[in-house]
Structure formats: C-alpha cells, structure tokens
Amino acid sequence: MSEENIKKRYHPKKLMAPCGFHCIKIKDLSVSFAGKNVIHDINMHIHCGTISAIIGRNGAGKSTLFRAVLGEVKHTGTVEFRNRENGPVRKMKISYVPQKLNIDRTTPMDVYDLMASYISRVPVFIKSMKTRKKIIEALSLFDAADLIDKSVGALSGGQLQRVLLSLAVMEDPDLMLLDEPVSGVDQNGLELFYHNMAQLRDHFDVAVMIISHDFNYVAKYADKVYLLDQGTIADSGTMDEVRCREAFKKAFSGEET
C-alpha cells in the first residue's frame, strides 16, 4: 500500500513518525528443556520504529525465542518494556503472527467473524457497523478490505497472511512478532509484505521482530539483524555487515545463502 493510501484511510495523528523512545530490552534470556539449553544469554535492545530480523539455520532457537518473549515457555532472564529509555517498566502489548495456521477449509467463519471475535465482546452474529469499519481500516493497510466477507477456509496462503497481519495491528501493539510469515508466498507477495512492514515501521509506534530466511529482503528492509547460532546471539548489525563476517559463514556453512 502506498503512503498516500494510508493517509486516506487513517487518522492523521496515527501518521506521525514513531517517537523512537519506546524501548524493549531482552536481558540474559535463556530457555531449557529437559535440562538442555535451547537458547541462552540472549540480549537485545529494540526501539519502536524499527524492524529487527532474527536469522539462523533451522534449529537455532528462533521460534523458541519468540515463545519466550510471549511468555509461552518457562525462561530465565527478563523482557522489559519502557515508554522511554529510562522510564518505568510497563506492560507490553504483543501481537504474534505464526509461521503456519491450520484452518479447517469447511469452516463457515468469514473474515469479519474471525476479526470481530478478537476485538469485540458482542457475539459475532450481531453485526456492528462500528466494528466493521474498524476491521476494514485494518484490512485496508494490507490491501485486503475486499476479503472481509470471504470465508476464512477459502483464503489462499497470501490472503490469510494479510488477514493475520491486519488482525495483529488492530490493537496498536508495542511489539509485533512475525515468525516466517511469508513462507510459501510468491515474489510479488514478498515485495508487498516487506513494503507494508516498512510502512508500519515508518508510521506507527511499534517495534517489529521478524524471523526470516529471505536475506536479500532482510538486507533491504531490516534496520538490524541478529544472527542466532547454537542457541545464542552470535552476531548483530546490518545484514550486509553480518553476512560478511565469520559467524555467519560458520552458521551457514554448507547451506545456500
């Protein structure tokens, strides 16, 4: 979506550049299963208005890191959110888009029902124009407003991804976690997705963390890259910086990069 289209659909107040002060600090984060470290000593410092990419080969612990940040797995260490660098710790709103979502193709639920069930306490069969308008605004950010009455089970992979992303931004999250959300999406879909992520970065007070294997797109759009290897942060910097260093070559030795 173009910046002009965003301006047409969103209140001007939301189009201010991110303040850059909202701060997320991950300190000494570790997760163990059956006495074995899966990730350990993870330290990250992320601000709103940025896209941080987490890269690493399969099994490096990327999804486990996200689950720990979400509080879904027991961990040591801390995840802190502050409205300013040295301000008080506050509760953080997190949106999460998984790598895959299994949808029953026979489900009678349409996109409106799916999204309304998350944002409204009113039963979804009681239609609300206010709720519908809010859903259309969110879908429009990802060029998906025309899907509002479509059956969820009939959506293509790319369409479902856009609906899930729309759902993720509806509650103005402080942090968005995207776990390989473009898996199986074609080249045009990839370009659109990363362009939309850049628009979110540039116009909303949200920090975006994305797990990705699309290094060329990461190089183009991510502000910072964290290389996860053997369960910890092996390197960080821009994609171009990380890609040239020994830790990257070691992590991906024998793989296409």
C-alpha positions as CSV (number, residue, x, y, z in Angstrom):
1,M,0.0,0.0,0.0
2,S,1.2,3.5,-0.8
3,E,1.8,6.2,1.8
4,E,-1.0,8.2,0.0
5,N,-3.5,5.4,0.5
6,I,-2.6,5.1,4.2
7,K,-3.2,8.8,4.6
8,K,-6.7,8.4,3.0
9,R,-7.7,5.7,5.4
10,Y,-6.0,6.6,8.7
11,H,-6.4,9.5,11.1
12,P,-3.5,12.0,10.6
13,K,-2.5,11.6,14.3
14,K,-1.5,8.0,13.5
15,L,0.7,9.1,10.7
16,M,3.3,10.8,12.8
17,A,6.7,9.2,12.7
18,P,7.3,6.8,15.5
19,C,8.7,8.5,18.6
20,G,11.7,6.1,18.8
21,F,11.7,6.2,22.6
22,H,9.6,3.1,23.3
23,C,12.3,0.6,24.4
24,I,12.2,-3.2,24.6
25,K,15.1,-4.8,26.5
26,I,15.7,-8.6,26.5
27,K,18.2,-9.4,29.2
28,D,20.0,-12.7,29.7
29,L,17.1,-14.7,28.3
30,S,17.5,-18.5,28.5
31,V,15.2,-21.5,27.9
32,S,16.0,-25.1,28.9
33,F,14.0,-28.2,28.0
34,A,14.8,-31.4,30.0
35,G,17.9,-29.8,31.4
36,K,19.3,-28.9,28.0
37,N,19.8,-25.2,26.9
38,V,17.8,-24.4,23.8
39,I,18.6,-20.7,23.9
40,H,20.9,-18.9,26.4
41,D,22.2,-15.5,27.3
42,I,20.0,-13.6,24.7
43,N,20.5,-9.9,25.0
44,M,18.6,-7.5,22.6
45,H,17.8,-3.8,22.7
46,I,15.0,-2.7,20.4
47,H,13.1,0.6,19.8
48,C,9.8,1.3,18.2
49,G,10.0,2.4,14.6
50,T,12.5,-0.3,13.7
51,I,12.5,-3.8,12.1
52,S,14.7,-6.3,13.7
53,A,15.3,-9.6,11.8
54,I,16.2,-12.8,13.5
55,I,18.2,-15.1,11.2
56,G,19.8,-18.5,11.7
57,R,19.7,-22.1,10.4
58,N,16.8,-24.4,11.4
59,G,17.0,-25.5,15.0
60,A,19.0,-22.4,16.1
61,G,16.2,-21.5,18.6
62,K,14.5,-18.6,16.7
63,S,10.9,-19.7,17.4
64,T,11.8,-20.6,21.0
65,L,13.0,-17.1,21.5
66,F,9.6,-15.7,20.3
67,R,7.7,-18.2,22.5
68,A,9.8,-17.0,25.5
69,V,9.1,-13.3,24.7
70,L,5.4,-14.2,24.5
71,G,5.6,-16.0,27.9
72,E,4.6,-19.3,26.4
73,V,7.6,-21.2,27.7
74,K,9.4,-21.0,31.1
75,H,12.5,-19.0,30.9
76,T,15.1,-17.1,33.0
77,G,16.1,-13.5,32.3
78,T,13.8,-10.6,31.7
79,V,11.8,-8.9,28.9
80,E,11.2,-5.2,29.8
81,F,9.2,-2.5,28.0
82,R,9.5,1.2,28.7
83,N,7.8,4.2,27.1
84,R,11.2,6.0,27.3
85,E,14.8,4.8,27.7
86,N,15.0,5.1,31.5
87,G,11.3,5.3,32.3
88,P,9.4,2.8,34.4
89,V,8.8,-0.8,33.2
90,R,5.3,-1.0,31.7
91,K,3.0,-3.8,30.5
92,M,3.7,-4.5,26.8
93,K,1.1,-5.3,24.1
94,I,2.4,-8.0,21.8
95,S,0.9,-9.2,18.5
96,Y,2.1,-12.5,17.0
97,V,1.8,-13.9,13.5
98,P,2.8,-17.6,13.4
99,Q,4.5,-19.3,10.5
100,K,1.5,-21.5,9.8
101,L,-2.1,-21.6,10.9
102,N,-4.2,-24.6,10.2
103,I,-7.6,-23.6,9.1
104,D,-10.5,-26.0,8.5
105,R,-11.4,-25.5,4.9
106,T,-15.0,-26.2,5.7
107,T,-15.3,-23.6,8.4
108,P,-18.3,-21.3,7.9
109,M,-16.5,-18.4,9.6
110,D,-15.8,-15.4,7.4
111,V,-13.0,-12.8,7.8
112,Y,-15.4,-10.4,9.6
113,D,-16.3,-13.1,12.2
114,L,-12.7,-14.0,12.8
115,M,-11.5,-10.5,13.4
116,A,-14.6,-9.4,15.3
117,S,-14.2,-12.3,17.7
118,Y,-10.9,-10.8,18.8
119,I,-11.8,-7.2,19.2
120,S,-15.5,-7.2,20.3
121,R,-17.3,-8.7,23.3
122,V,-20.5,-8.7,21.3
123,P,-21.4,-12.1,19.7
124,V,-20.2,-12.1,16.1
125,F,-23.6,-12.9,14.7
126,I,-24.7,-9.5,16.0
127,K,-23.2,-7.3,13.2
128,S,-21.9,-3.9,14.1
129,M,-21.1,-1.1,11.6
130,K,-18.6,0.3,14.0
131,T,-16.8,-3.0,14.3
132,R,-17.0,-3.5,10.5
133,K,-15.4,-0.1,9.9
134,K,-12.6,-0.8,12.3
135,I,-11.9,-4.2,10.6
136,I,-12.0,-2.6,7.1
137,E,-9.5,0.0,8.2
138,A,-7.1,-2.7,9.4
139,L,-7.6,-4.8,6.3
140,S,-7.0,-1.8,4.1
141,L,-3.5,-1.4,5.5
142,F,-2.6,-4.6,3.7
143,D,-4.9,-4.2,0.7
144,A,-7.3,-6.8,2.0
145,A,-10.5,-4.9,2.6
146,D,-12.2,-6.9,-0.2
147,L,-11.7,-10.1,1.9
148,I,-14.0,-9.0,4.8
149,D,-16.9,-11.2,3.7
150,K,-14.9,-14.1,2.3
151,S,-14.8,-17.5,4.0
152,V,-11.6,-18.0,6.0
153,G,-11.4,-21.5,4.7
154,A,-11.4,-20.2,1.1
155,L,-8.5,-17.9,1.6
156,S,-5.2,-18.5,-0.2
157,G,-2.0,-18.6,1.8
158,G,-1.2,-15.0,0.8
159,Q,-4.7,-13.8,1.6
160,L,-4.7,-15.4,5.0
161,Q,-1.3,-13.9,5.8
162,R,-2.7,-10.4,5.0
163,V,-5.7,-11.0,7.2
164,L,-3.5,-12.2,10.1
165,L,-1.3,-9.1,9.7
166,S,-4.3,-6.9,9.8
167,L,-5.5,-8.6,12.9
168,A,-2.1,-8.1,14.5
169,V,-2.1,-4.3,14.1
170,M,-5.7,-3.8,15.3
171,E,-4.9,-3.3,19.0
172,D,-1.9,-0.9,18.4
173,P,0.7,-3.4,19.7
174,D,4.1,-2.2,21.1
175,L,5.8,-5.2,19.6
176,M,4.9,-7.4,16.6
177,L,6.5,-10.9,16.4
178,L,6.4,-12.4,12.9
179,D,7.6,-16.0,12.6
180,E,8.5,-16.5,8.9
181,P,5.1,-15.0,7.8
182,V,6.0,-15.1,4.1
183,S,6.6,-18.8,4.0
184,G,5.2,-20.0,0.7
185,V,4.3,-16.6,-0.6
186,D,5.3,-15.7,-4.2
187,Q,7.8,-13.0,-5.2
188,N,5.2,-10.3,-5.7
189,G,3.7,-11.2,-2.3
190,L,7.2,-10.9,-0.7
191,E,7.7,-7.4,-2.0
192,L,4.3,-6.3,-0.9
193,F,4.8,-7.8,2.5
194,Y,8.1,-6.1,3.2
195,H,6.9,-2.8,1.8
196,N,3.9,-3.0,4.2
197,M,6.3,-3.7,7.1
198,A,8.3,-0.6,6.2
199,Q,5.1,1.4,6.2
200,L,4.2,0.1,9.7
201,R,7.7,1.0,10.9
202,D,7.6,4.5,9.5
203,H,4.1,5.4,10.7
204,F,3.3,3.5,13.9
205,D,4.9,3.4,17.4
206,V,5.6,-0.4,17.0
207,A,8.7,-2.5,17.0
208,V,8.8,-5.3,14.6
209,M,10.7,-8.6,15.1
210,I,10.7,-11.0,12.2
211,I,12.2,-14.4,11.7
212,S,13.2,-14.7,8.1
213,H,15.4,-16.7,5.6
214,D,14.9,-14.1,2.8
215,F,18.3,-12.4,3.3
216,N,18.0,-10.1,0.3
217,Y,14.8,-8.7,1.6
218,V,16.2,-8.5,5.1
219,A,19.1,-6.5,3.7
220,K,16.7,-4.1,2.0
221,Y,14.2,-3.5,4.8
222,A,15.6,-4.6,8.3
223,D,17.3,-2.0,10.5
224,K,19.2,-4.6,12.4
225,V,19.9,-8.3,12.1
226,Y,20.5,-10.7,14.9
227,L,22.2,-14.0,14.0
228,L,21.2,-16.8,16.2
229,D,23.6,-19.8,16.3
230,Q,24.0,-22.6,18.9
231,G,21.2,-21.0,20.9
232,T,22.6,-17.5,21.4
233,I,23.3,-14.3,19.6
234,A,26.5,-15.0,17.5
235,D,26.5,-11.6,15.8
236,S,24.4,-8.5,15.1
237,G,24.5,-5.5,12.8
238,T,23.1,-4.7,9.3
239,M,22.5,-7.7,7.0
240,D,25.5,-6.6,4.9
241,E,27.8,-6.4,7.9
242,V,26.7,-9.7,9.4
243,R,26.8,-11.6,6.1
244,C,30.5,-10.7,5.6
245,R,31.7,-11.9,9.0
246,E,32.9,-15.3,10.2
247,A,30.0,-16.1,12.5
248,F,27.6,-16.0,9.5
249,K,29.9,-18.2,7.4
250,K,30.2,-20.7,10.3
251,A,26.4,-20.7,10.9
252,F,25.5,-21.3,7.3
253,S,28.5,-23.4,6.1
254,G,27.2,-25.9,3.5
255,E,23.9,-24.0,3.0
256,E,22.8,-21.7,0.2
257,T,23.0,-18.1,1.3
